[in-house]
């Protein structure tokens, strides 16, 4: 019999945090789950930890592959999942005992394709974080309109803390793009835009561990590049799906300008490495501004003109002002 929920955990060199993560998943108040873990070529003791968990609990399945990156790992986990719903959990995070039950009940009640909850943060050592993340987009309802939906996905672009209808994911052909960092960014934006219903459970049920050594979120330059590359491909994908419109274009421009702004804190040498990407992004912003209307058009036309007047190097200053 198929489980109600598949909890999917990609694992790479997570031995320090993995036992606590698995314990939090296996001690859920909702028992009708399978836990599918994929070891992506770890060089530490992650695989033996997973194999021991599988011996002790029949709900655990362990897959292995040579290291190919988290996007490929997540795509394989999607193919292996059997549950009606899927939930991704990062191997260094924790979930509260009611996490699955609360999201599952809300998804069933509202027939949502995507169901999300709130979260709290842990320090790397597992203690509660004093300075908590307060980004409002994580802690509010998801709008129904395309433009606000795009912004909500962009600002809440993490897989964790969410439950997805598995068959709907398959129907919408949602996948992770290999060779990119921040690969969950595009997945979440597309999911929000494609979903007929996104339901929010207003409880902090997911524990996100900050400042983990080696985590991509701690590599700011790679993240900045990854976000811009995802924006490039996301624009192309939305146009391919004929989902592109003026409301989305306005939010895409805003996100792209913010993506350029991220580079202001990097050295000239680092910016030079990505000069082609930065120039392409600005020129595409300029192109998309022509299709905007109202205040958005006025705002971003002024941005473009100021950059052109003050020179290409001013783009970082003006992107900070206009973002």
N, C-alpha and C positions, 0 to 999 in steps of 0.2 A: 504493500500500500504506500502511495506517495505521501511524503510529509507535507504539512501545511506551509512550512517556511524552510528555505535553505539559507543557512548562514554561511557566507563565503569569506574565507580568510586567506589572502595571499601572504606568503611568509618568505622573508629573506633576512637571514642573520638576526633573528629576533629572540634568541634564547633567553635574554635577560628579562623580557617582558611576557613571553609567550605563555608560561604556566598560569600567570594571573589572568591573562586574556581568555585562555581556554576555560579556566574555572568559572569566570563570569558568564561565559556563553552556556556552559553545560549545567549551570545551576539556575537557569531561567525558570520562572514560575510556569511558563508555557513549555510543555515537554515535547510537543509534536513538531520536532525540528530535525533536520540533518545538518551536520557541520562538515562542510567540504573545505579542506585545507590543501593548498598547493605550495609545496616547497620549491622555490625558484632558484635551485642550485646553491643553497646556503653552505657556507664553509664552517659554520659553528655547529652547535648541538641542536639546532632547531628541528631537524628531521627526526632524531631519536625521541625528542619530546613529543612530537606529533604522533609517532608510531606507538609510544607508550599510552597516549590518550586514546588512540584507536583500540588498543587492546583492552582498555578499561571501560570503554563506552562504545557500544555498537553503533551509535548515531554518528560517530566520527569516521569520515573517509579521508584518506591521505593520498594525494597525487604528488608526483615529482616531475621535474624537468630540469635540464641544464639552464643556467641563468639566461633569461631572455628578456627580462624587464617586466615591470608590473602590469603594463597594458596587455601584453600577451598572456600573462598569468590570469588576469581578470577575464579576458575573453574565453580562456579555457574553462575557468570556473563557471561562467555563464552557460557554456555548453553542457557541463556536467550536472548542473542544478536540476532537481526534480520537483521542488516544491511549488506550490501555487504562487508563493511570494519569495523574493530574494532580498537578503540584507547583507551588505558588505561591512565587515568589521576589520579595522586595521590591527595587525598583530601586536602592536604596542599600546593599544587602547583597552578600555573596559566598558562593559555595558551593565546597567543596573538590572536587578532581577525581573522587573516588570517591562523591560524594554520591548521584547518580542510580543508579549501579550497585549500591551497597550497599542502598539502600532498595528498589530494584526486585527484587533477588535475595531479600531478606527477605520482601517482599510475596508473591512467587510461591511461595516455599517454605512459608510459613505460611498462605497464602490469606487474608491480612489485608485488611480493607476500609480500615484506616488503619494506616500505618507511620510511625514517627517516629524521629528521631535526637536526639542531644545537640547542643549548640552552644557556641561561644565568642564573646566580645565584642571588638569593635574600638572604639577611640576614633573620633571623627568624622574625624580625619586618616588613618585606616587603620592606625594602630599598635595593637598588642595592648593591651588594657585591663589595667592593673595590678590594679585592684579588680574582680575578675570577679563576675558574678552567681552566687549560690550557692543559689538557691531549689531545694530538694530535689525539688519536684514535677516539674521539668524533667528530672531525672536519675534516674528510677526507672521501674519497670514500671507499666503501667496496670492497675488492678484489674478484676475481672470484675463485681463487684456494683454495683448502680445508684448507691447513695450515694457510695462512693469514686470511681466513674466520673464523677459530676457534679463532685465536688471536683477531680479530676484535670483535667477539661476547664476548669473555672473558673480553676485556677492555671496552666494551660498554654495559655491562650486566645490563641494566635498561630497563624496559618496556616503560616508558614514552618517549615521543618524537618520537614515531613510530606508523605507521599505518599498520595493517595486513589484508590480504585478509581472510575473515572469513571462506569461504568454503575450502580454502587451509589449514587453521589451522586445520579444522576438518579432512580433508583428510590425513594430516600428523600426526594426533593423538597427537598434541601438547597440553600438559596439565601441570599444576603446581603440584609439588610433595609435598603433605602435610607433616607437621612435620619438615620442614626445614626453616631456615632463609635464606635470599638471594635467595629465590625461583625463582626470575626472571632470575637469572644467567643462569641456564640450559635451560630455555625456549628460551632465546635470542640466545644462542650458537646453539641450535638445529635448530631454525628458520633460522639463517644465513646459516647454512650448508645445509639445505633442500631447500632453496629458489633458483629458477632458476635466479631470478633477484632481487637485492636489490638496490633501488634507493635512492639517497641522495638529499634532498633539502637544498642547502647551505645558509640557513637563520636561525637566532636565533629566534625561534617561541615558545619555551617552557621556562617557568620560574620555576626553581627548587629551593625550599626553603631549605636552609641549617640550621643545628643546631637546629632542632625542638626537644624539650624535649620529651624523650621517643621513638624517632625514632630508628629503629634497626641500622641505619648507625652510630649512636652515641655510640653503644655498641660494641666496637672493638673486644672483646674476642668472643662474640657470632657470630659476622660476620666472624672472622677467622675460627671458627669451621664450620660454615655454608658453607663457600667457599670450604673447604676441603671435607666435606660430599657431596656437589654437584659435585665436581670433581670425587669422587669415583663413584657415581651413573651415572654421565654423561659418563664415560668410559664404564661402563657396558651397558648403553643404546645404545651407538654408536656401540658397538660390536654386540648387539642384532639386531640392524637395518642393520648390515653388512656395516656400513659406516666408520669403523675404517681402517686407513691406516698409512703408515709411516709418511706422512706429518702431519697428525693430532696427531699421537703419539708424534712427536717432540715438538709440541706446548703444548700438554697435559703435558709432562714432565716439560717444562718450567713453566707452570702454577702451577703444583704441587710443584715444588721447591720454587716458589714465595709464595705459600700457606704455606709451612713449615716456610719460612723466616718470615712471619707475627708473628709467635710465639716467636721470639727472644725478643720482648719487654714485654712479660708477665712474671710473676713470675714463679719460679720453681714449686710452688704448682699448679698453673694453667696449666702449661705444663704437670704435672703429671696426671691431670684429663683426658687429651686427649692423654696419652702416646700410647695407642693401636692404635688410629687413625694415629698418627704421624709415628709410626713404620711401620704400614701397607702402608702408603703413600710412605715412603722411599723405602721399599722393592719392591713396585710396580714400582716406578721410576727405580730401579735397573733392574727389569725384562724387562721393556719397552726399556731401553737403548740398550739391546742386539739386538733389531730389527731395530735400527736406522742405518743410513749410513752417510758417509762423515763427515763434520765438526761437525754436531750435535752429532754423535756417539762419536767422540773424546772428545768433550767438556764435555758431561755428563758422560762418562766413567771416566774421570779425577775427576769430582765431586764425584762420588761414591767411587773411590779409596781413595781420600783424607779423606772423612768421615770415611771410614773403618780404615784407617791408624791412624787417629787422635782420634778416639773414637766417640761414638754416640752423645756425648754432643757437638761435633764440628759442627754438622749438621746445626745449626743456623748461625754460622759464615760463613761456606762455601756456604750456600744457599744465603746469602746476597751478597757474592762475585760473584757467578755464575748466579744469576737470571738475 
